[in-house]
């Protein structure tokens, strides 16, 4: 869905807000309708953000949670800090320009085993980035399974010079921590 389409939907819901106010629709069921519409507008707003804007949004939400620490467990705060860090690391890795030879071999040329490993890693990290940014609330999200899918690729790459050059060890460690924190179900504690 394009940002223009999202904007039109948000504009339509703004019109609905105006109508609710104009006609004093204040019964309980009207409030439920408005709550549903407000939730919908928040989702549309979040979907319209770029990946960078989503990080900023998450940082602001995390700051609020830190201020109202009594309402949020340490595990939620730690999990969200790690998710933000992982998101940033994945975005840097995916936006690395000087690695085109590794990640985008020329058509017609044979792909080396190293290129194949990096293509696999980039693909999985793109999927993870989508998982991280799909939902406004991290409690509704999920991850590409680390131990079953992601870790084996990192293990294949760990002896290459590129492993350090592209901070793959750092990405692996943060990803592993995110998965471990997620597995502890921080939002159910």
Z-matrix of the N, CA and C atoms (Angstrom, degrees):
N
C 1 1.447
C 2 1.530 1 108.19
N 3 1.313 2 116.38 1 133.00
C 4 1.455 3 120.55 2 -177.99
C 5 1.526 4 110.93 3 -78.18
N 6 1.332 5 114.54 4 162.19
C 7 1.464 6 119.10 5 177.91
C 8 1.530 7 110.57 6 -63.61
N 9 1.332 8 116.43 7 -33.27
C 10 1.461 9 119.92 8 178.40
C 11 1.524 10 110.36 9 -64.21
N 12 1.325 11 117.14 10 -43.62
C 13 1.466 12 120.33 11 177.96
C 14 1.523 13 110.72 12 -62.44
N 15 1.333 14 116.43 13 -42.73
C 16 1.463 15 119.81 14 176.98
C 17 1.522 16 110.94 15 -61.43
N 18 1.323 17 116.03 16 -42.56
C 19 1.459 18 120.02 17 179.76
C 20 1.530 19 110.90 18 -60.76
N 21 1.328 20 116.02 19 -42.65
C 22 1.469 21 119.69 20 179.06
C 23 1.518 22 111.07 21 -62.50
N 24 1.317 23 117.38 22 -39.96
C 25 1.465 24 119.99 23 178.41
C 26 1.522 25 110.66 24 -66.08
N 27 1.332 26 116.49 25 -41.05
C 28 1.469 27 119.18 26 178.22
C 29 1.521 28 109.58 27 -64.55
N 30 1.326 29 117.28 28 -41.17
C 31 1.463 30 121.07 29 178.60
C 32 1.522 31 109.90 30 -61.48
N 33 1.329 32 117.26 31 -43.29
C 34 1.465 33 120.50 32 178.34
C 35 1.523 34 110.96 33 -59.96
N 36 1.316 35 117.86 34 -41.00
C 37 1.460 36 120.00 35 -179.69
C 38 1.530 37 110.50 36 -71.29
N 39 1.322 38 117.40 37 -27.39
C 40 1.462 39 119.73 38 174.93
C 41 1.525 40 109.77 39 -66.39
N 42 1.318 41 116.39 40 -40.06
C 43 1.464 42 120.88 41 175.42
C 44 1.530 43 109.78 42 -59.83
N 45 1.307 44 116.92 43 -42.95
C 46 1.467 45 121.06 44 177.96
C 47 1.530 46 109.53 45 -59.97
N 48 1.319 47 117.86 46 -43.38
C 49 1.468 48 121.53 47 176.87
C 50 1.524 49 110.86 48 -55.96
N 51 1.310 50 115.87 49 -46.26
C 52 1.467 51 120.42 50 -179.53
C 53 1.533 52 110.72 51 -61.19
N 54 1.316 53 116.33 52 -40.30
C 55 1.465 54 120.01 53 179.47
C 56 1.531 55 110.98 54 -66.18
N 57 1.295 56 117.36 55 -40.79
C 58 1.470 57 120.65 56 178.27
C 59 1.529 58 109.72 57 -60.47
N 60 1.324 59 115.86 58 -41.92
C 61 1.466 60 119.84 59 179.31
C 62 1.530 61 110.64 60 -68.56
N 63 1.302 62 116.57 61 -47.03
C 64 1.461 63 121.67 62 -176.09
C 65 1.529 64 111.45 63 -60.28
N 66 1.326 65 117.03 64 -40.88
C 67 1.460 66 120.29 65 -176.09
C 68 1.527 67 112.82 66 -99.92
N 69 1.316 68 115.02 67 14.22
C 70 1.469 69 121.32 68 175.99
C 71 1.532 70 112.66 69 48.21
N 72 1.298 71 115.59 70 50.29
C 73 1.464 72 120.79 71 178.24
C 74 1.532 73 107.99 72 -81.98
N 75 1.341 74 114.46 73 92.74
C 76 1.460 75 119.06 74 -172.34
C 77 1.520 76 114.33 75 -123.04
N 78 1.307 77 118.70 76 6.61
C 79 1.466 78 120.72 77 178.14
C 80 1.530 79 109.42 78 -63.62
N 81 1.322 80 116.21 79 164.17
C 82 1.461 81 120.34 80 -179.65
C 83 1.522 82 112.25 81 -54.91
N 84 1.328 83 116.12 82 -44.17
C 85 1.461 84 117.86 83 -179.06
C 86 1.527 85 111.42 84 -68.54
N 87 1.341 86 117.08 85 -27.50
C 88 1.465 87 119.72 86 174.67
C 89 1.525 88 110.06 87 -68.64
N 90 1.340 89 116.12 88 -39.46
C 91 1.465 90 119.46 89 177.74
C 92 1.524 91 110.37 90 -62.68
N 93 1.304 92 116.47 91 -39.14
C 94 1.470 93 119.83 92 177.35
C 95 1.521 94 111.00 93 -63.30
N 96 1.322 95 115.42 94 -40.81
C 97 1.463 96 119.33 95 176.88
C 98 1.524 97 110.11 96 -61.31
N 99 1.330 98 115.29 97 -46.09
C 100 1.474 99 119.85 98 -179.05
C 101 1.515 100 111.13 99 -63.53
N 102 1.324 101 116.94 100 -40.88
C 103 1.462 102 119.97 101 177.85
C 104 1.525 103 110.71 102 -60.52
N 105 1.323 104 115.76 103 -42.16
C 106 1.462 105 120.14 104 177.99
C 107 1.527 106 110.63 105 -62.74
N 108 1.313 107 116.49 106 -44.55
C 109 1.467 108 120.73 107 179.02
C 110 1.525 109 110.65 108 -64.34
N 111 1.323 110 117.31 109 -42.33
C 112 1.465 111 120.40 110 177.82
C 113 1.523 112 111.38 111 -61.10
N 114 1.322 113 116.77 112 -41.51
C 115 1.465 114 120.47 113 177.14
C 116 1.526 115 110.67 114 -62.46
N 117 1.317 116 115.91 115 -42.29
C 118 1.454 117 121.31 116 178.54
C 119 1.528 118 111.07 117 -61.48
N 120 1.320 119 116.88 118 -43.00
C 121 1.466 120 120.80 119 179.07
C 122 1.519 121 111.09 120 -62.70
N 123 1.321 122 117.48 121 -38.76
C 124 1.470 123 120.52 122 178.00
C 125 1.523 124 110.88 123 -63.62
N 126 1.324 125 116.07 124 -41.94
C 127 1.466 126 120.11 125 178.57
C 128 1.524 127 110.05 126 -63.16
N 129 1.325 128 117.30 127 -46.39
C 130 1.466 129 120.91 128 178.94
C 131 1.520 130 111.24 129 -61.28
N 132 1.320 131 116.23 130 -41.26
C 133 1.457 132 120.21 131 178.07
C 134 1.523 133 109.98 132 -59.65
N 135 1.332 134 117.25 133 -49.15
C 136 1.457 135 121.19 134 -178.18
C 137 1.527 136 111.00 135 -62.31
N 138 1.318 137 117.11 136 -42.07
C 139 1.464 138 120.75 137 179.90
C 140 1.523 139 112.14 138 -63.91
N 141 1.324 140 117.24 139 -27.35
C 142 1.459 141 120.32 140 -178.19
C 143 1.529 142 112.70 141 -80.32
N 144 1.326 143 117.83 142 -10.23
C 145 1.456 144 121.30 143 -178.30
C 146 1.531 145 111.36 144 -77.35
N 147 1.324 146 115.60 145 149.93
C 148 1.464 147 120.39 146 171.26
C 149 1.524 148 108.47 147 -75.41
N 150 1.317 149 116.81 148 170.28
C 151 1.465 150 119.70 149 177.82
C 152 1.533 151 111.23 150 -59.61
N 153 1.329 152 116.84 151 -41.42
C 154 1.469 153 120.07 152 178.18
C 155 1.530 154 111.39 153 -63.14
N 156 1.324 155 116.43 154 -41.61
C 157 1.465 156 120.40 155 179.24
C 158 1.533 157 110.80 156 -66.86
N 159 1.320 158 116.72 157 -33.33
C 160 1.467 159 119.73 158 177.22
C 161 1.524 160 110.99 159 -65.94
N 162 1.319 161 117.30 160 -36.70
C 163 1.466 162 120.21 161 175.60
C 164 1.527 163 109.43 162 -62.75
N 165 1.327 164 116.67 163 -46.31
C 166 1.465 165 120.11 164 179.02
C 167 1.524 166 110.97 165 -60.72
N 168 1.319 167 116.68 166 -41.66
C 169 1.461 168 121.43 167 177.15
C 170 1.531 169 109.88 168 -59.53
N 171 1.330 170 116.46 169 -47.91
C 172 1.467 171 120.77 170 -179.48
C 173 1.528 172 111.54 171 -63.20
N 174 1.330 173 116.79 172 -37.72
C 175 1.468 174 119.97 173 177.93
C 176 1.530 175 110.92 174 -63.96
N 177 1.339 176 116.53 175 -42.03
C 178 1.475 177 119.77 176 178.13
C 179 1.531 178 110.57 177 -63.78
N 180 1.328 179 116.70 178 -43.24
C 181 1.472 180 120.74 179 178.61
C 182 1.528 181 110.91 180 -63.55
N 183 1.318 182 116.55 181 -39.76
C 184 1.465 183 120.85 182 178.51
C 185 1.528 184 110.45 183 -65.23
N 186 1.313 185 117.37 184 -40.62
C 187 1.471 186 120.77 185 176.96
C 188 1.529 187 110.77 186 -59.67
N 189 1.327 188 116.95 187 -40.52
C 190 1.472 189 120.50 188 177.33
C 191 1.523 190 110.59 189 -62.75
N 192 1.316 191 116.24 190 -41.97
C 193 1.465 192 120.32 191 -179.95
C 194 1.522 193 110.83 192 -64.33
N 195 1.321 194 116.23 193 -36.66
C 196 1.475 195 119.69 194 178.87
C 197 1.527 196 110.57 195 -68.20
N 198 1.325 197 117.04 196 -34.73
C 199 1.465 198 120.88 197 178.15
C 200 1.531 199 110.13 198 -67.82
N 201 1.331 200 115.98 199 -41.96
C 202 1.460 201 121.28 200 179.87
C 203 1.531 202 110.07 201 -101.94
N 204 1.323 203 114.81 202 49.10
C 205 1.460 204 122.88 203 -173.65
C 206 1.526 205 112.97 204 -54.45
N 207 1.299 206 117.58 205 -30.97
C 208 1.464 207 120.20 206 -178.83
C 209 1.529 208 111.66 207 -62.15
N 210 1.331 209 117.17 208 -25.50
C 211 1.466 210 120.83 209 -177.94
C 212 1.528 211 112.66 210 -89.35
N 213 1.331 212 117.51 211 -10.10
C 214 1.461 213 121.01 212 -175.71
C 215 1.528 214 110.18 213 -129.22
N 216 1.312 215 115.33 214 137.63
C 217 1.463 216 119.81 215 -179.47
C 218 1.532 217 110.36 216 -74.41
N 219 1.322 218 114.60 217 158.52
C 220 1.461 219 120.27 218 175.61
C 221 1.526 220 110.74 219 -60.21
N 222 1.334 221 116.83 220 -33.14
C 223 1.462 222 119.91 221 -178.53
C 224 1.530 223 111.41 222 -68.21
N 225 1.324 224 117.88 223 -34.77
C 226 1.471 225 120.44 224 176.37
C 227 1.523 226 109.62 225 -65.97
N 228 1.321 227 116.23 226 -47.63
C 229 1.465 228 120.18 227 -178.60
C 230 1.527 229 110.60 228 -62.36
N 231 1.313 230 117.95 229 -45.29
C 232 1.466 231 121.56 230 179.58
C 233 1.530 232 110.30 231 -63.12
N 234 1.319 233 117.37 232 -44.49
C 235 1.465 234 121.35 233 179.35
C 236 1.529 235 110.22 234 -59.49
N 237 1.322 236 117.45 235 -47.70
C 238 1.463 237 120.19 236 -177.70
C 239 1.529 238 111.65 237 -67.52
N 240 1.328 239 117.93 238 -36.05
C 241 1.464 240 120.43 239 174.47
C 242 1.533 241 110.38 240 -60.14
N 243 1.320 242 115.93 241 -45.03
C 244 1.465 243 120.40 242 -179.22
C 245 1.528 244 111.61 243 -67.39
N 246 1.322 245 117.60 244 -38.03
C 247 1.466 246 120.78 245 178.10
C 248 1.527 247 109.94 246 -62.81
N 249 1.319 248 116.95 247 -43.13
C 250 1.462 249 120.66 248 178.93
C 251 1.523 250 110.06 249 -62.69
N 252 1.322 251 116.58 250 -44.14
C 253 1.465 252 120.61 251 178.76
C 254 1.530 253 110.78 252 -62.72
N 255 1.323 254 117.58 253 -44.74
C 256 1.466 255 121.12 254 178.85
C 257 1.529 256 110.58 255 -62.25
N 258 1.308 257 116.79 256 -42.89
C 259 1.470 258 120.54 257 179.00
C 260 1.523 259 110.50 258 -58.55
N 261 1.322 260 116.84 259 -46.40
C 262 1.468 261 120.78 260 178.99
C 263 1.525 262 111.24 261 -61.06
N 264 1.328 263 116.63 262 -45.44
C 265 1.465 264 120.60 263 -178.73
C 266 1.535 265 111.56 264 -63.55
N 267 1.316 266 116.22 265 -42.56
C 268 1.469 267 119.45 266 179.03
C 269 1.524 268 110.12 267 -63.90
N 270 1.322 269 116.83 268 -42.40
C 271 1.461 270 119.79 269 -179.13
C 272 1.528 271 111.03 270 -63.49
N 273 1.328 272 117.49 271 -41.44
C 274 1.467 273 120.31 272 177.45
C 275 1.526 274 109.47 273 -62.22
N 276 1.324 275 116.11 274 -46.52
C 277 1.461 276 119.93 275 -179.86
C 278 1.527 277 111.13 276 -60.64
N 279 1.307 278 117.91 277 -46.55
C 280 1.460 279 121.03 278 -177.72
C 281 1.525 280 112.61 279 -68.65
N 282 1.323 281 116.86 280 -24.35
C 283 1.462 282 120.73 281 -178.85
C 284 1.517 283 113.19 282 -96.91
N 285 1.318 284 117.24 283 11.32
C 286 1.457 285 121.49 284 179.94
C 287 1.524 286 109.06 285 -68.77
N 288 1.340 287 115.86 286 114.66
C 289 1.461 288 120.91 287 -176.28
C 290 1.527 289 113.43 288 -80.11
N 291 1.324 290 116.71 289 -35.62
C 292 1.460 291 119.40 290 -172.59
C 293 1.527 292 113.18 291 -77.53
N 294 1.303 293 117.30 292 10.02
C 295 1.459 294 119.81 293 -177.84
C 296 1.529 295 112.01 294 -114.04
N 297 1.318 296 116.68 295 18.62
C 298 1.469 297 119.77 296 -176.56
C 299 1.519 298 111.82 297 -57.46
N 300 1.338 299 116.41 298 -33.60
C 301 1.464 300 118.26 299 -179.58
C 302 1.527 301 111.61 300 -65.60
N 303 1.325 302 116.58 301 -30.33
C 304 1.462 303 120.17 302 178.85
C 305 1.517 304 112.04 303 -79.96
N 306 1.298 305 115.87 304 -40.21
C 307 1.455 306 120.13 305 -169.40
C 308 1.517 307 113.97 306 -96.40
N 309 1.311 308 117.29 307 -22.14
C 310 1.457 309 119.92 308 -176.75
C 311 1.526 310 109.56 309 -134.47
N 312 1.320 311 116.96 310 74.64
C 313 1.467 312 118.93 311 -179.88
C 314 1.527 313 110.57 312 -62.77
N 315 1.313 314 115.12 313 152.39
C 316 1.461 315 119.47 314 -179.62
C 317 1.523 316 110.38 315 -66.01
N 318 1.308 317 115.13 316 142.13
C 319 1.464 318 120.89 317 178.25
C 320 1.523 319 108.16 318 -63.17
N 321 1.312 320 115.28 319 135.62
C 322 1.451 321 120.35 320 179.76
C 323 1.519 322 112.97 321 96.84
N 324 1.323 323 117.37 322 -25.38
C 325 1.463 324 120.35 323 176.91
C 326 1.521 325 109.04 324 -84.80
N 327 1.306 326 115.11 325 150.12
C 328 1.459 327 118.49 326 177.63
C 329 1.521 328 109.57 327 -71.40
N 330 1.304 329 114.80 328 146.40
C 331 1.463 330 120.99 329 179.26
C 332 1.521 331 107.67 330 -91.88
N 333 1.330 332 115.54 331 129.98
C 334 1.462 333 119.60 332 177.73
C 335 1.522 334 109.16 333 -77.77
N 336 1.310 335 116.46 334 164.46
C 337 1.466 336 119.85 335 178.48
C 338 1.528 337 110.50 336 -63.61
N 339 1.325 338 117.26 337 -34.44
C 340 1.468 339 120.74 338 177.39
C 341 1.521 340 110.33 339 -65.13
N 342 1.327 341 117.20 340 -45.31
C 343 1.465 342 120.22 341 177.95
C 344 1.520 343 110.63 342 -60.45
N 345 1.317 344 116.85 343 -42.42
C 346 1.457 345 120.90 344 179.77
C 347 1.528 346 110.99 345 -60.92
N 348 1.329 347 116.80 346 -43.02
C 349 1.477 348 119.94 347 179.02
C 350 1.525 349 110.76 348 -62.05
N 351 1.345 350 116.68 349 -42.45
C 352 1.461 351 119.82 350 -179.69
C 353 1.525 352 111.58 351 -69.40
N 354 1.319 353 116.91 352 -36.42
C 355 1.466 354 119.73 353 176.73
C 356 1.527 355 109.02 354 -63.37
N 357 1.320 356 117.11 355 -43.10
C 358 1.470 357 120.91 356 178.22
C 359 1.529 358 110.33 357 -61.27
N 360 1.339 359 116.45 358 -45.78
C 361 1.470 360 119.99 359 -179.70
C 362 1.518 361 110.93 360 -62.77
N 363 1.320 362 117.02 361 -47.00
C 364 1.479 363 119.93 362 179.16
C 365 1.525 364 111.00 363 -58.44
N 366 1.317 365 116.49 364 -42.30
C 367 1.465 366 120.18 365 -179.10
C 368 1.521 367 110.54 366 -62.86
N 369 1.326 368 116.95 367 -47.28
C 370 1.467 369 120.70 368 -179.63
C 371 1.524 370 110.57 369 -64.97
N 372 1.329 371 117.72 370 -39.73
C 373 1.472 372 119.67 371 179.13
C 374 1.525 373 111.50 372 -69.35
N 375 1.324 374 118.04 373 -31.77
C 376 1.470 375 119.87 374 174.03
C 377 1.530 376 110.06 375 -64.20
N 378 1.331 377 115.57 376 -42.36
C 379 1.467 378 119.56 377 177.67
C 380 1.523 379 109.98 378 -62.07
N 381 1.335 380 117.28 379 -43.36
C 382 1.468 381 120.84 380 178.68
C 383 1.524 382 110.77 381 -61.89
N 384 1.327 383 117.52 382 -41.62
C 385 1.462 384 120.22 383 178.73
C 386 1.526 385 110.44 384 -60.63
N 387 1.316 386 116.64 385 -40.07
C 388 1.470 387 120.04 386 176.53
C 389 1.530 388 109.65 387 -63.05
N 390 1.322 389 117.01 388 -43.72
C 391 1.473 390 120.49 389 178.12
C 392 1.530 391 110.83 390 -60.59
N 393 1.323 392 116.50 391 -42.59
C 394 1.464 393 120.78 392 -178.96
C 395 1.516 394 112.25 393 -65.49
N 396 1.320 395 116.51 394 -33.87
C 397 1.465 396 120.52 395 -173.67
C 398 1.519 397 114.36 396 -103.74
N 399 1.307 398 117.04 397 4.75
C 400 1.469 399 119.60 398 -176.40
C 401 1.527 400 112.10 399 -71.16
N 402 1.316 401 117.13 400 -42.40
C 403 1.461 402 120.92 401 -174.74
C 404 1.527 403 111.22 402 -112.75
N 405 1.309 404 114.63 403 143.87
C 406 1.455 405 120.17 404 178.32
C 407 1.529 406 109.73 405 -64.55
N 408 1.314 407 116.75 406 -42.82
C 409 1.454 408 121.24 407 -179.80
C 410 1.524 409 108.55 408 -95.47
N 411 1.305 410 116.01 409 123.70
C 412 1.461 411 119.97 410 -179.76
C 413 1.525 412 111.48 411 -63.50
N 414 1.313 413 117.47 412 -22.40
C 415 1.463 414 120.46 413 178.18
C 416 1.527 415 111.47 414 -65.09
N 417 1.325 416 117.96 415 -18.91
C 418 1.465 417 121.79 416 179.54
C 419 1.517 418 112.91 417 -95.12
N 420 1.322 419 116.85 418 -1.43
C 421 1.457 420 120.89 419 -172.82
C 422 1.513 421 113.85 420 -92.48
N 423 1.304 422 113.74 421 -170.58
C 424 1.452 423 122.54 422 178.21
C 425 1.512 424 108.85 423 -159.14
N 426 1.319 425 115.91 424 -175.81
C 427 1.464 426 120.88 425 -176.03
C 428 1.514 427 110.41 426 -141.38
N 429 1.329 428 115.47 427 156.62
C 430 1.454 429 120.58 428 167.20
C 431 1.529 430 104.75 429 -68.11
N 432 1.326 431 118.34 430 126.23
C 433 1.476 432 120.54 431 -175.77
C 434 1.532 433 112.05 432 -56.28
N 435 1.313 434 115.21 433 123.59
C 436 1.462 435 121.22 434 -175.05
C 437 1.522 436 111.76 435 -66.90
N 438 1.322 437 116.93 436 -58.16
C 439 1.464 438 120.43 437 -171.73
C 440 1.522 439 112.52 438 -65.55
N 441 1.307 440 118.04 439 -36.62
C 442 1.456 441 121.38 440 -175.82
C 443 1.522 442 113.43 441 -81.98
N 444 1.323 443 117.74 442 -34.94
C 445 1.461 444 120.60 443 -171.15
C 446 1.525 445 113.06 444 -117.39
N 447 1.318 446 117.49 445 -49.54
C 448 1.462 447 121.16 446 -170.62
C 449 1.532 448 112.32 447 -79.98
N 450 1.308 449 117.14 448 -48.72
C 451 1.470 450 120.55 449 -175.50
C 452 1.530 451 112.80 450 -57.25
N 453 1.344 452 119.54 451 -42.94
C 454 1.468 453 118.12 452 179.38
C 455 1.538 454 113.64 453 -57.90
N 456 1.323 455 117.06 454 -34.31
C 457 1.470 456 119.54 455 178.19
C 458 1.525 457 109.66 456 -68.69
N 459 1.331 458 117.40 457 -43.52
C 460 1.464 459 120.11 458 177.79
C 461 1.530 460 110.63 459 -61.25
N 462 1.304 461 117.43 460 -39.33
C 463 1.468 462 121.01 461 179.38
C 464 1.533 463 110.23 462 -62.55
N 465 1.334 464 116.81 463 -40.84
C 466 1.465 465 119.94 464 177.85
C 467 1.533 466 111.59 465 -63.03
N 468 1.324 467 116.91 466 -30.59
C 469 1.462 468 121.44 467 -175.40
C 470 1.528 469 114.11 468 -92.27
N 471 1.328 470 118.28 469 -13.85
C 472 1.468 471 120.53 470 -167.48
C 473 1.528 472 114.85 471 -64.02
N 474 1.304 473 119.92 472 -20.71
C 475 1.459 474 120.94 473 -179.56
C 476 1.524 475 113.37 474 -94.54
N 477 1.315 476 117.08 475 3.61
C 478 1.463 477 120.63 476 179.64
C 479 1.527 478 110.51 477 -91.42
N 480 1.328 479 116.32 478 152.49
C 481 1.467 480 121.19 479 177.20
C 482 1.524 481 111.30 480 -59.89
N 483 1.317 482 116.27 481 -31.68
C 484 1.460 483 121.17 482 -177.91
C 485 1.532 484 112.31 483 -66.39
N 486 1.299 485 116.78 484 -20.97
C 487 1.473 486 120.97 485 -177.72
C 488 1.524 487 110.59 486 -58.25
N 489 1.325 488 115.83 487 -46.90
C 490 1.474 489 119.89 488 178.42
C 491 1.526 490 110.87 489 -77.83
N 492 1.330 491 116.41 490 -40.79
C 493 1.457 492 121.01 491 -176.95
C 494 1.523 493 111.74 492 -54.96
N 495 1.340 494 117.19 493 -38.62
C 496 1.458 495 121.48 494 -177.32
C 497 1.525 496 113.00 495 -104.45
N 498 1.336 497 116.53 496 17.93
C 499 1.476 498 122.68 497 176.08
C 500 1.521 499 112.92 498 55.34
N 501 1.316 500 116.76 499 36.12
C 502 1.453 501 120.07 500 -177.14
C 503 1.525 502 112.46 501 -67.35
N 504 1.339 503 117.34 502 -31.26
C 505 1.461 504 120.30 503 176.40
C 506 1.517 505 111.27 504 -63.23
N 507 1.316 506 116.24 505 -40.34
C 508 1.474 507 120.76 506 179.28
C 509 1.532 508 109.48 507 -66.96
N 510 1.334 509 116.35 508 -45.45
C 511 1.469 510 119.84 509 178.80
C 512 1.528 511 109.61 510 -59.92
N 513 1.322 512 116.87 511 -45.19
C 514 1.468 513 121.21 512 -179.41
C 515 1.525 514 110.75 513 -59.08
N 516 1.327 515 117.02 514 -46.66
C 517 1.467 516 120.44 515 -177.20
C 518 1.519 517 112.52 516 -65.82
N 519 1.319 518 117.08 517 -42.39
C 520 1.471 519 120.20 518 178.65
C 521 1.522 520 109.85 519 -67.68
N 522 1.323 521 116.76 520 -41.70
C 523 1.468 522 120.71 521 178.78
C 524 1.533 523 109.51 522 -59.51
N 525 1.319 524 116.03 523 -46.06
C 526 1.468 525 120.82 524 179.41
C 527 1.528 526 110.56 525 -59.81
N 528 1.326 527 116.37 526 -42.73
C 529 1.464 528 120.08 527 178.85
C 530 1.526 529 111.69 528 -64.35
N 531 1.335 530 116.70 529 -41.92
C 532 1.464 531 120.61 530 176.97
C 533 1.520 532 109.79 531 -58.96
N 534 1.326 533 116.75 532 -46.32
C 535 1.466 534 120.79 533 -178.85
C 536 1.532 535 110.85 534 -62.24
N 537 1.335 536 116.80 535 -43.33
C 538 1.468 537 120.25 536 -179.81
C 539 1.524 538 111.53 537 -64.46
N 540 1.332 539 116.55 538 -41.81
C 541 1.465 540 120.28 539 177.57
C 542 1.525 541 111.15 540 -66.29
N 543 1.333 542 116.82 541 -40.54
C 544 1.458 543 121.64 542 178.61
C 545 1.528 544 110.61 543 -63.35
N 546 1.326 545 116.42 544 -41.19
C 547 1.468 546 121.19 545 -179.87
C 548 1.530 547 112.35 546 -62.87
N 549 1.327 548 116.54 547 -24.14
C 550 1.480 549 120.72 548 178.06
C 551 1.525 550 112.32 549 -82.06
N 552 1.336 551 116.65 550 1.58
C 553 1.467 552 123.33 551 177.13
C 554 1.541 553 111.77 552 52.35
N 555 1.341 554 116.72 553 65.42
C 556 1.473 555 119.62 554 -174.31
C 557 1.531 556 114.63 555 -60.51
N 558 1.304 557 117.16 556 -26.23
C 559 1.461 558 119.43 557 -176.56
C 560 1.534 559 112.50 558 -84.87
N 561 1.306 560 116.37 559 -7.28
C 562 1.477 561 120.23 560 179.05
C 563 1.509 562 111.92 561 -100.42
N 564 1.289 563 117.98 562 -4.13
C 565 1.475 564 120.91 563 -177.11
C 566 1.510 565 112.20 564 -73.16
